[in-house]
Amino acid sequence: MKDENFSIRVDGDICMGAGYCYGSYPRLFGENPDGTSAATGPADPELLDDATKASQICPSGAIEIQDRKD
């Protein structure tokens, strides 16, 4: 995957609101009112490593790094 061609998706149906992602990577994730996570917007190419780490520490596996197709 090229760095400039990715997006972050949080599956709200399986996110359990542990908060590791928005606690550790606030530039990528925010907290919804119910405590679950939400991606904050377009992914900065420089943050691909952080996005990957966040997906790895998510206990419910709700974070997906997706390859954007042009």
mmCIF file of the N, C-alpha and C atoms, coordinates in Angstrom:
data_MODEL
# 
_entry.id   MODEL 
# 
loop_
_atom_site.group_PDB 
_atom_site.id 
_atom_site.type_symbol 
_atom_site.label_atom_id 
_atom_site.label_alt_id 
_atom_site.label_comp_id 
_atom_site.label_asym_id 
_atom_site.label_entity_id 
_atom_site.label_seq_id 
_atom_site.pdbx_PDB_ins_code 
_atom_site.Cartn_x 
_atom_site.Cartn_y 
_atom_site.Cartn_z 
_atom_site.occupancy 
_atom_site.B_iso_or_equiv 
_atom_site.pdbx_formal_charge 
_atom_site.auth_seq_id 
_atom_site.auth_comp_id 
_atom_site.auth_asym_id 
_atom_site.auth_atom_id 
_atom_site.pdbx_PDB_model_num 
ATOM 1   N N  . MET A 1 1  ? 0.856   -1.188 0.000  1.00 0.00 ? 1  MET A N  1 
ATOM 2   C CA . MET A 1 1  ? 0.000   0.000  0.000  1.00 0.00 ? 1  MET A CA 1 
ATOM 3   C C  . MET A 1 1  ? 0.887   1.231  0.000  1.00 0.00 ? 1  MET A C  1 
ATOM 4   N N  . LYS A 1 2  ? 0.609   2.144  -0.857 1.00 0.00 ? 2  LYS A N  1 
ATOM 5   C CA . LYS A 1 2  ? 1.360   3.391  -0.884 1.00 0.00 ? 2  LYS A CA 1 
ATOM 6   C C  . LYS A 1 2  ? 0.874   4.278  0.257  1.00 0.00 ? 2  LYS A C  1 
ATOM 7   N N  . ASP A 1 3  ? 1.805   5.001  0.884  1.00 0.00 ? 3  ASP A N  1 
ATOM 8   C CA . ASP A 1 3  ? 1.477   5.833  2.030  1.00 0.00 ? 3  ASP A CA 1 
ATOM 9   C C  . ASP A 1 3  ? 0.359   6.827  1.754  1.00 0.00 ? 3  ASP A C  1 
ATOM 10  N N  . GLU A 1 4  ? 0.326   7.384  0.555  1.00 0.00 ? 4  GLU A N  1 
ATOM 11  C CA . GLU A 1 4  ? -0.642  8.442  0.283  1.00 0.00 ? 4  GLU A CA 1 
ATOM 12  C C  . GLU A 1 4  ? -2.023  7.898  -0.065 1.00 0.00 ? 4  GLU A C  1 
ATOM 13  N N  . ASN A 1 5  ? -2.182  6.598  -0.127 1.00 0.00 ? 5  ASN A N  1 
ATOM 14  C CA . ASN A 1 5  ? -3.436  6.016  -0.567 1.00 0.00 ? 5  ASN A CA 1 
ATOM 15  C C  . ASN A 1 5  ? -4.087  5.143  0.508  1.00 0.00 ? 5  ASN A C  1 
ATOM 16  N N  . PHE A 1 6  ? -4.348  5.716  1.670  1.00 0.00 ? 6  PHE A N  1 
ATOM 17  C CA . PHE A 1 6  ? -5.028  4.926  2.682  1.00 0.00 ? 6  PHE A CA 1 
ATOM 18  C C  . PHE A 1 6  ? -6.062  5.773  3.412  1.00 0.00 ? 6  PHE A C  1 
ATOM 19  N N  . SER A 1 7  ? -7.007  5.067  4.000  1.00 0.00 ? 7  SER A N  1 
ATOM 20  C CA . SER A 1 7  ? -7.994  5.713  4.853  1.00 0.00 ? 7  SER A CA 1 
ATOM 21  C C  . SER A 1 7  ? -8.200  4.818  6.069  1.00 0.00 ? 7  SER A C  1 
ATOM 22  N N  . ILE A 1 8  ? -8.787  5.395  7.091  1.00 0.00 ? 8  ILE A N  1 
ATOM 23  C CA . ILE A 1 8  ? -9.030  4.669  8.332  1.00 0.00 ? 8  ILE A CA 1 
ATOM 24  C C  . ILE A 1 8  ? -10.530 4.534  8.518  1.00 0.00 ? 8  ILE A C  1 
ATOM 25  N N  . ARG A 1 9  ? -10.955 3.348  8.890  1.00 0.00 ? 9  ARG A N  1 
ATOM 26  C CA . ARG A 1 9  ? -12.359 3.093  9.165  1.00 0.00 ? 9  ARG A CA 1 
ATOM 27  C C  . ARG A 1 9  ? -12.469 2.418  10.523 1.00 0.00 ? 9  ARG A C  1 
ATOM 28  N N  . VAL A 1 10 ? -13.394 2.904  11.337 1.00 0.00 ? 10 VAL A N  1 
ATOM 29  C CA . VAL A 1 10 ? -13.692 2.264  12.614 1.00 0.00 ? 10 VAL A CA 1 
ATOM 30  C C  . VAL A 1 10 ? -15.077 1.645  12.493 1.00 0.00 ? 10 VAL A C  1 
ATOM 31  N N  . ASP A 1 11 ? -15.170 0.352  12.709 1.00 0.00 ? 11 ASP A N  1 
ATOM 32  C CA . ASP A 1 11 ? -16.453 -0.344 12.648 1.00 0.00 ? 11 ASP A CA 1 
ATOM 33  C C  . ASP A 1 11 ? -17.184 -0.113 13.970 1.00 0.00 ? 11 ASP A C  1 
ATOM 34  N N  . GLY A 1 12 ? -18.157 0.764  13.914 1.00 0.00 ? 12 GLY A N  1 
ATOM 35  C CA . GLY A 1 12 ? -18.905 1.123  15.106 1.00 0.00 ? 12 GLY A CA 1 
ATOM 36  C C  . GLY A 1 12 ? -19.706 -0.009 15.713 1.00 0.00 ? 12 GLY A C  1 
ATOM 37  N N  . ASP A 1 13 ? -19.971 -1.049 14.926 1.00 0.00 ? 13 ASP A N  1 
ATOM 38  C CA . ASP A 1 13 ? -20.719 -2.189 15.443 1.00 0.00 ? 13 ASP A CA 1 
ATOM 39  C C  . ASP A 1 13 ? -19.878 -3.076 16.345 1.00 0.00 ? 13 ASP A C  1 
ATOM 40  N N  . ILE A 1 14 ? -18.556 -3.035 16.173 1.00 0.00 ? 14 ILE A N  1 
ATOM 41  C CA . ILE A 1 14 ? -17.721 -3.887 17.026 1.00 0.00 ? 14 ILE A CA 1 
ATOM 42  C C  . ILE A 1 14 ? -16.801 -3.114 17.970 1.00 0.00 ? 14 ILE A C  1 
ATOM 43  N N  . CYS A 1 15 ? -16.702 -1.793 17.796 1.00 0.00 ? 15 CYS A N  1 
ATOM 44  C CA . CYS A 1 15 ? -15.886 -0.998 18.712 1.00 0.00 ? 15 CYS A CA 1 
ATOM 45  C C  . CYS A 1 15 ? -16.501 -1.073 20.103 1.00 0.00 ? 15 CYS A C  1 
ATOM 46  N N  . MET A 1 16 ? -15.671 -1.385 21.093 1.00 0.00 ? 16 MET A N  1 
ATOM 47  C CA . MET A 1 16 ? -16.169 -1.509 22.463 1.00 0.00 ? 16 MET A CA 1 
ATOM 48  C C  . MET A 1 16 ? -15.795 -0.314 23.334 1.00 0.00 ? 16 MET A C  1 
ATOM 49  N N  . GLY A 1 17 ? -15.165 0.682  22.753 1.00 0.00 ? 17 GLY A N  1 
ATOM 50  C CA . GLY A 1 17 ? -14.869 1.900  23.491 1.00 0.00 ? 17 GLY A CA 1 
ATOM 51  C C  . GLY A 1 17 ? -13.735 1.800  24.489 1.00 0.00 ? 17 GLY A C  1 
ATOM 52  N N  . ALA A 1 18 ? -12.759 0.950  24.216 1.00 0.00 ? 18 ALA A N  1 
ATOM 53  C CA . ALA A 1 18 ? -11.620 0.816  25.130 1.00 0.00 ? 18 ALA A CA 1 
ATOM 54  C C  . ALA A 1 18 ? -10.811 2.109  25.203 1.00 0.00 ? 18 ALA A C  1 
ATOM 55  N N  . GLY A 1 19 ? -10.759 2.856  24.104 1.00 0.00 ? 19 GLY A N  1 
ATOM 56  C CA . GLY A 1 19 ? -10.100 4.157  24.102 1.00 0.00 ? 19 GLY A CA 1 
ATOM 57  C C  . GLY A 1 19 ? -8.616  4.158  23.824 1.00 0.00 ? 19 GLY A C  1 
ATOM 58  N N  . TYR A 1 20 ? -8.038  2.998  23.543 1.00 0.00 ? 20 TYR A N  1 
ATOM 59  C CA . TYR A 1 20 ? -6.604  2.966  23.265 1.00 0.00 ? 20 TYR A CA 1 
ATOM 60  C C  . TYR A 1 20 ? -6.250  3.821  22.044 1.00 0.00 ? 20 TYR A C  1 
ATOM 61  N N  . CYS A 1 21 ? -7.093  3.788  21.037 1.00 0.00 ? 21 CYS A N  1 
ATOM 62  C CA . CYS A 1 21 ? -6.785  4.510  19.798 1.00 0.00 ? 21 CYS A CA 1 
ATOM 63  C C  . CYS A 1 21 ? -6.822  6.015  20.001 1.00 0.00 ? 21 CYS A C  1 
ATOM 64  N N  . TYR A 1 22 ? -7.914  6.547  20.544 1.00 0.00 ? 22 TYR A N  1 
ATOM 65  C CA . TYR A 1 22 ? -7.972  8.005  20.694 1.00 0.00 ? 22 TYR A CA 1 
ATOM 66  C C  . TYR A 1 22 ? -7.124  8.491  21.849 1.00 0.00 ? 22 TYR A C  1 
ATOM 67  N N  . GLY A 1 23 ? -6.821  7.633  22.791 1.00 0.00 ? 23 GLY A N  1 
ATOM 68  C CA . GLY A 1 23 ? -5.903  8.005  23.869 1.00 0.00 ? 23 GLY A CA 1 
ATOM 69  C C  . GLY A 1 23 ? -4.460  8.064  23.402 1.00 0.00 ? 23 GLY A C  1 
ATOM 70  N N  . SER A 1 24 ? -4.099  7.167  22.507 1.00 0.00 ? 24 SER A N  1 
ATOM 71  C CA . SER A 1 24 ? -2.722  7.086  22.016 1.00 0.00 ? 24 SER A CA 1 
ATOM 72  C C  . SER A 1 24 ? -2.478  7.865  20.727 1.00 0.00 ? 24 SER A C  1 
ATOM 73  N N  . TYR A 1 25 ? -3.526  7.998  19.903 1.00 0.00 ? 25 TYR A N  1 
ATOM 74  C CA . TYR A 1 25 ? -3.366  8.629  18.587 1.00 0.00 ? 25 TYR A CA 1 
ATOM 75  C C  . TYR A 1 25 ? -4.480  9.654  18.342 1.00 0.00 ? 25 TYR A C  1 
ATOM 76  N N  . PRO A 1 26 ? -4.486  10.736 19.120 1.00 0.00 ? 26 PRO A N  1 
ATOM 77  C CA . PRO A 1 26 ? -5.571  11.727 19.003 1.00 0.00 ? 26 PRO A CA 1 
ATOM 78  C C  . PRO A 1 26 ? -5.594  12.479 17.671 1.00 0.00 ? 26 PRO A C  1 
ATOM 79  N N  . ARG A 1 27 ? -4.520  12.428 16.922 1.00 0.00 ? 27 ARG A N  1 
ATOM 80  C CA . ARG A 1 27 ? -4.527  13.071 15.594 1.00 0.00 ? 27 ARG A CA 1 
ATOM 81  C C  . ARG A 1 27 ? -5.314  12.243 14.583 1.00 0.00 ? 27 ARG A C  1 
ATOM 82  N N  . LEU A 1 28 ? -5.573  10.989 14.916 1.00 0.00 ? 28 LEU A N  1 
ATOM 83  C CA . LEU A 1 28 ? -6.270  10.092 13.998 1.00 0.00 ? 28 LEU A CA 1 
ATOM 84  C C  . LEU A 1 28 ? -7.683  9.732  14.450 1.00 0.00 ? 28 LEU A C  1 
ATOM 85  N N  . PHE A 1 29 ? -7.913  9.744  15.777 1.00 0.00 ? 29 PHE A N  1 
ATOM 86  C CA . PHE A 1 29 ? -9.177  9.257  16.317 1.00 0.00 ? 29 PHE A CA 1 
ATOM 87  C C  . PHE A 1 29 ? -9.751  10.214 17.347 1.00 0.00 ? 29 PHE A C  1 
ATOM 88  N N  . GLY A 1 30 ? -11.057 10.217 17.410 1.00 0.00 ? 30 GLY A N  1 
ATOM 89  C CA . GLY A 1 30 ? -11.761 10.981 18.427 1.00 0.00 ? 30 GLY A CA 1 
ATOM 90  C C  . GLY A 1 30 ? -12.743 10.067 19.135 1.00 0.00 ? 30 GLY A C  1 
ATOM 91  N N  . GLU A 1 31 ? -13.307 10.575 20.223 1.00 0.00 ? 31 GLU A N  1 
ATOM 92  C CA . GLU A 1 31 ? -14.256 9.800  21.020 1.00 0.00 ? 31 GLU A CA 1 
ATOM 93  C C  . GLU A 1 31 ? -15.679 10.252 20.725 1.00 0.00 ? 31 GLU A C  1 
ATOM 94  N N  . ASN A 1 32 ? -16.530 9.299  20.401 1.00 0.00 ? 32 ASN A N  1 
ATOM 95  C CA . ASN A 1 32 ? -17.952 9.573  20.243 1.00 0.00 ? 32 ASN A CA 1 
ATOM 96  C C  . ASN A 1 32 ? -18.587 9.764  21.614 1.00 0.00 ? 32 ASN A C  1 
ATOM 97  N N  . PRO A 1 33 ? -19.763 10.371 21.693 1.00 0.00 ? 33 PRO A N  1 
ATOM 98  C CA . PRO A 1 33 ? -20.425 10.568 22.990 1.00 0.00 ? 33 PRO A CA 1 
ATOM 99  C C  . PRO A 1 33 ? -20.634 9.273  23.779 1.00 0.00 ? 33 PRO A C  1 
ATOM 100 N N  . ASP A 1 34 ? -20.777 8.148  23.078 1.00 0.00 ? 34 ASP A N  1 
ATOM 101 C CA . ASP A 1 34 ? -20.984 6.873  23.778 1.00 0.00 ? 34 ASP A CA 1 
ATOM 102 C C  . ASP A 1 34 ? -19.669 6.180  24.153 1.00 0.00 ? 34 ASP A C  1 
ATOM 103 N N  . GLY A 1 35 ? -18.534 6.845  23.899 1.00 0.00 ? 35 GLY A N  1 
ATOM 104 C CA . GLY A 1 35 ? -17.237 6.295  24.267 1.00 0.00 ? 35 GLY A CA 1 
ATOM 105 C C  . GLY A 1 35 ? -16.559 5.491  23.178 1.00 0.00 ? 35 GLY A C  1 
ATOM 106 N N  . THR A 1 36 ? -17.265 5.213  22.105 1.00 0.00 ? 36 THR A N  1 
ATOM 107 C CA . THR A 1 36 ? -16.643 4.496  21.005 1.00 0.00 ? 36 THR A CA 1 
ATOM 108 C C  . THR A 1 36 ? -15.764 5.452  20.196 1.00 0.00 ? 36 THR A C  1 
ATOM 109 N N  . SER A 1 37 ? -14.999 4.888  19.302 1.00 0.00 ? 37 SER A N  1 
ATOM 110 C CA . SER A 1 37 ? -14.029 5.652  18.532 1.00 0.00 ? 37 SER A CA 1 
ATOM 111 C C  . SER A 1 37 ? -14.565 6.054  17.168 1.00 0.00 ? 37 SER A C  1 
ATOM 112 N N  . ALA A 1 38 ? -14.003 7.144  16.640 1.00 0.00 ? 38 ALA A N  1 
ATOM 113 C CA . ALA A 1 38 ? -14.300 7.582  15.282 1.00 0.00 ? 38 ALA A CA 1 
ATOM 114 C C  . ALA A 1 38 ? -13.018 8.107  14.664 1.00 0.00 ? 38 ALA A C  1 
ATOM 115 N N  . ALA A 1 39 ? -12.791 7.770  13.410 1.00 0.00 ? 39 ALA A N  1 
ATOM 116 C CA . ALA A 1 39 ? -11.662 8.347  12.681 1.00 0.00 ? 39 ALA A CA 1 
ATOM 117 C C  . ALA A 1 39 ? -11.956 9.832  12.507 1.00 0.00 ? 39 ALA A C  1 
ATOM 118 N N  . THR A 1 40 ? -10.935 10.678 12.662 1.00 0.00 ? 40 THR A N  1 
ATOM 119 C CA . THR A 1 40 ? -11.156 12.123 12.683 1.00 0.00 ? 40 THR A CA 1 
ATOM 120 C C  . THR A 1 40 ? -11.197 12.777 11.312 1.00 0.00 ? 40 THR A C  1 
ATOM 121 N N  . GLY A 1 41 ? -10.843 12.067 10.278 1.00 0.00 ? 41 GLY A N  1 
ATOM 122 C CA . GLY A 1 41 ? -10.896 12.682 8.958  1.00 0.00 ? 41 GLY A CA 1 
ATOM 123 C C  . GLY A 1 41 ? -9.882  12.086 8.017  1.00 0.00 ? 41 GLY A C  1 
ATOM 124 N N  . PRO A 1 42 ? -9.548  12.814 6.972  1.00 0.00 ? 42 PRO A N  1 
ATOM 125 C CA . PRO A 1 42 ? -8.586  12.281 6.003  1.00 0.00 ? 42 PRO A CA 1 
ATOM 126 C C  . PRO A 1 42 ? -7.275  11.913 6.678  1.00 0.00 ? 42 PRO A C  1 
ATOM 127 N N  . ALA A 1 43 ? -6.759  10.771 6.328  1.00 0.00 ? 43 ALA A N  1 
ATOM 128 C CA . ALA A 1 43 ? -5.531  10.276 6.936  1.00 0.00 ? 43 ALA A CA 1 
ATOM 129 C C  . ALA A 1 43 ? -4.317  10.965 6.320  1.00 0.00 ? 43 ALA A C  1 
ATOM 130 N N  . ASP A 1 44 ? -3.501  11.553 7.158  1.00 0.00 ? 44 ASP A N  1 
ATOM 131 C CA . ASP A 1 44 ? -2.250  12.177 6.737  1.00 0.00 ? 44 ASP A CA 1 
ATOM 132 C C  . ASP A 1 44 ? -1.267  11.057 6.389  1.00 0.00 ? 44 ASP A C  1 
ATOM 133 N N  . PRO A 1 45 ? -0.678  11.083 5.204  1.00 0.00 ? 45 PRO A N  1 
ATOM 134 C CA . PRO A 1 45 ? 0.262   10.032 4.807  1.00 0.00 ? 45 PRO A CA 1 
ATOM 135 C C  . PRO A 1 45 ? 1.382   9.801  5.812  1.00 0.00 ? 45 PRO A C  1 
ATOM 136 N N  . GLU A 1 46 ? 1.774   10.837 6.519  1.00 0.00 ? 46 GLU A N  1 
ATOM 137 C CA . GLU A 1 46 ? 2.846   10.697 7.508  1.00 0.00 ? 46 GLU A CA 1 
ATOM 138 C C  . GLU A 1 46 ? 2.407   9.897  8.725  1.00 0.00 ? 46 GLU A C  1 
ATOM 139 N N  . LEU A 1 47 ? 1.109   9.655  8.865  1.00 0.00 ? 47 LEU A N  1 
ATOM 140 C CA . LEU A 1 47 ? 0.594   8.961  10.042 1.00 0.00 ? 47 LEU A CA 1 
ATOM 141 C C  . LEU A 1 47 ? 0.223   7.502  9.773  1.00 0.00 ? 47 LEU A C  1 
ATOM 142 N N  . LEU A 1 48 ? 0.646   6.958  8.641  1.00 0.00 ? 48 LEU A N  1 
ATOM 143 C CA . LEU A 1 48 ? 0.326   5.571  8.321  1.00 0.00 ? 48 LEU A CA 1 
ATOM 144 C C  . LEU A 1 48 ? 0.857   4.615  9.386  1.00 0.00 ? 48 LEU A C  1 
ATOM 145 N N  . ASP A 1 49 ? 2.069   4.822  9.870  1.00 0.00 ? 49 ASP A N  1 
ATOM 146 C CA . ASP A 1 49 ? 2.615   3.944  10.910 1.00 0.00 ? 49 ASP A CA 1 
ATOM 147 C C  . ASP A 1 49 ? 1.767   4.003  12.176 1.00 0.00 ? 49 ASP A C  1 
ATOM 148 N N  . ASP A 1 50 ? 1.350   5.215  12.566 1.00 0.00 ? 50 ASP A N  1 
ATOM 149 C CA . ASP A 1 50 ? 0.505   5.350  13.755 1.00 0.00 ? 50 ASP A CA 1 
ATOM 150 C C  . ASP A 1 50 ? -0.844  4.680  13.543 1.00 0.00 ? 50 ASP A C  1 
ATOM 151 N N  . ALA A 1 51 ? -1.413  4.815  12.363 1.00 0.00 ? 51 ALA A N  1 
ATOM 152 C CA . ALA A 1 51 ? -2.698  4.180  12.067 1.00 0.00 ? 51 ALA A CA 1 
ATOM 153 C C  . ALA A 1 51 ? -2.570  2.661  12.154 1.00 0.00 ? 51 ALA A C  1 
ATOM 154 N N  . THR A 1 52 ? -1.483  2.141  11.640 1.00 0.00 ? 52 THR A N  1 
ATOM 155 C CA . THR A 1 52 ? -1.245  0.701  11.695 1.00 0.00 ? 52 THR A CA 1 
ATOM 156 C C  . THR A 1 52 ? -1.087  0.233  13.136 1.00 0.00 ? 52 THR A C  1 
ATOM 157 N N  . LYS A 1 53 ? -0.351  0.981  13.940 1.00 0.00 ? 53 LYS A N  1 
ATOM 158 C CA . LYS A 1 53 ? -0.185  0.626  15.351 1.00 0.00 ? 53 LYS A CA 1 
ATOM 159 C C  . LYS A 1 53 ? -1.521  0.657  16.081 1.00 0.00 ? 53 LYS A C  1 
ATOM 160 N N  . ALA A 1 54 ? -2.343  1.656  15.783 1.00 0.00 ? 54 ALA A N  1 
ATOM 161 C CA . ALA A 1 54 ? -3.656  1.755  16.430 1.00 0.00 ? 54 ALA A CA 1 
ATOM 162 C C  . ALA A 1 54 ? -4.509  0.543  16.083 1.00 0.00 ? 54 ALA A C  1 
ATOM 163 N N  . SER A 1 55 ? -4.464  0.109  14.840 1.00 0.00 ? 55 SER A N  1 
ATOM 164 C CA . SER A 1 55 ? -5.258  -1.060 14.454 1.00 0.00 ? 55 SER A CA 1 
ATOM 165 C C  . SER A 1 55 ? -4.762  -2.321 15.162 1.00 0.00 ? 55 SER A C  1 
ATOM 166 N N  . GLN A 1 56 ? -3.476  -2.361 15.466 1.00 0.00 ? 56 GLN A N  1 
ATOM 167 C CA . GLN A 1 56 ? -2.911  -3.528 16.134 1.00 0.00 ? 56 GLN A CA 1 
ATOM 168 C C  . GLN A 1 56 ? -3.229  -3.566 17.623 1.00 0.00 ? 56 GLN A C  1 
ATOM 169 N N  . ILE A 1 57 ? -3.395  -2.396 18.259 1.00 0.00 ? 57 ILE A N  1 
ATOM 170 C CA . ILE A 1 57 ? -3.672  -2.388 19.704 1.00 0.00 ? 57 ILE A CA 1 
ATOM 171 C C  . ILE A 1 57 ? -5.168  -2.413 20.017 1.00 0.00 ? 57 ILE A C  1 
ATOM 172 N N  . CYS A 1 58 ? -6.002  -2.293 19.012 1.00 0.00 ? 58 CYS A N  1 
ATOM 173 C CA . CYS A 1 58 ? -7.443  -2.284 19.229 1.00 0.00 ? 58 CYS A CA 1 
ATOM 174 C C  . CYS A 1 58 ? -7.895  -3.664 19.707 1.00 0.00 ? 58 CYS A C  1 
ATOM 175 N N  . PRO A 1 59 ? -8.426  -3.769 20.939 1.00 0.00 ? 59 PRO A N  1 
ATOM 176 C CA . PRO A 1 59 ? -8.796  -5.085 21.461 1.00 0.00 ? 59 PRO A CA 1 
ATOM 177 C C  . PRO A 1 59 ? -9.975  -5.733 20.746 1.00 0.00 ? 59 PRO A C  1 
ATOM 178 N N  . SER A 1 60 ? -10.811 -4.936 20.109 1.00 0.00 ? 60 SER A N  1 
ATOM 179 C CA . SER A 1 60 ? -11.957 -5.525 19.412 1.00 0.00 ? 60 SER A CA 1 
ATOM 180 C C  . SER A 1 60 ? -11.719 -5.699 17.912 1.00 0.00 ? 60 SER A C  1 
ATOM 181 N N  . GLY A 1 61 ? -10.613 -5.182 17.396 1.00 0.00 ? 61 GLY A N  1 
ATOM 182 C CA . GLY A 1 61 ? -10.319 -5.293 15.979 1.00 0.00 ? 61 GLY A CA 1 
ATOM 183 C C  . GLY A 1 61 ? -11.206 -4.416 15.109 1.00 0.00 ? 61 GLY A C  1 
ATOM 184 N N  . ALA A 1 62 ? -11.681 -3.310 15.662 1.00 0.00 ? 62 ALA A N  1 
ATOM 185 C CA . ALA A 1 62 ? -12.629 -2.450 14.958 1.00 0.00 ? 62 ALA A CA 1 
ATOM 186 C C  . ALA A 1 62 ? -11.970 -1.492 13.963 1.00 0.00 ? 62 ALA A C  1 
ATOM 187 N N  . ILE A 1 63 ? -10.657 -1.325 14.038 1.00 0.00 ? 63 ILE A N  1 
ATOM 188 C CA . ILE A 1 63 ? -9.973  -0.346 13.179 1.00 0.00 ? 63 ILE A CA 1 
ATOM 189 C C  . ILE A 1 63 ? -9.429  -1.046 11.934 1.00 0.00 ? 63 ILE A C  1 
ATOM 190 N N  . GLU A 1 64 ? -9.800  -0.506 10.794 1.00 0.00 ? 64 GLU A N  1 
ATOM 191 C CA . GLU A 1 64 ? -9.332  -1.035 9.514  1.00 0.00 ? 64 GLU A CA 1 
ATOM 192 C C  . GLU A 1 64 ? -8.571  0.058  8.775  1.00 0.00 ? 64 GLU A C  1 
ATOM 193 N N  . ILE A 1 65 ? -7.446  -0.312 8.210  1.00 0.00 ? 65 ILE A N  1 
ATOM 194 C CA . ILE A 1 65 ? -6.696  0.565  7.329  1.00 0.00 ? 65 ILE A CA 1 
ATOM 195 C C  . ILE A 1 65 ? -7.054  0.115  5.920  1.00 0.00 ? 65 ILE A C  1 
ATOM 196 N N  . GLN A 1 66 ? -7.631  1.016  5.163  1.00 0.00 ? 66 GLN A N  1 
ATOM 197 C CA . GLN A 1 66 ? -8.108  0.653  3.832  1.00 0.00 ? 66 GLN A CA 1 
ATOM 198 C C  . GLN A 1 66 ? -7.291  1.347  2.758  1.00 0.00 ? 66 GLN A C  1 
ATOM 199 N N  . ASP A 1 67 ? -7.019  0.611  1.723  1.00 0.00 ? 67 ASP A N  1 
ATOM 200 C CA . ASP A 1 67 ? -6.334  1.127  0.556  1.00 0.00 ? 67 ASP A CA 1 
ATOM 201 C C  . ASP A 1 67 ? -7.344  1.896  -0.270 1.00 0.00 ? 67 ASP A C  1 
ATOM 202 N N  . ARG A 1 68 ? -7.070  3.186  -0.494 1.00 0.00 ? 68 ARG A N  1 
ATOM 203 C CA . ARG A 1 68 ? -7.990  4.009  -1.309 1.00 0.00 ? 68 ARG A CA 1 
ATOM 204 C C  . ARG A 1 68 ? -7.667  3.810  -2.762 1.00 0.00 ? 68 ARG A C  1 
ATOM 205 N N  . LYS A 1 69 ? -8.676  3.595  -3.517 1.00 0.00 ? 69 LYS A N  1 
ATOM 206 C CA . LYS A 1 69 ? -8.519  3.448  -4.973 1.00 0.00 ? 69 LYS A CA 1 
ATOM 207 C C  . LYS A 1 69 ? -8.814  4.783  -5.619 1.00 0.00 ? 69 LYS A C  1 
ATOM 208 N N  . ASP A 1 70 ? -7.964  5.200  -6.530 1.00 0.00 ? 70 ASP A N  1 
ATOM 209 C CA . ASP A 1 70 ? -8.180  6.465  -7.253 1.00 0.00 ? 70 ASP A CA 1 
ATOM 210 C C  . ASP A 1 70 ? -9.138  6.269  -8.401 1.00 0.00 ? 70 ASP A C  1 
# 
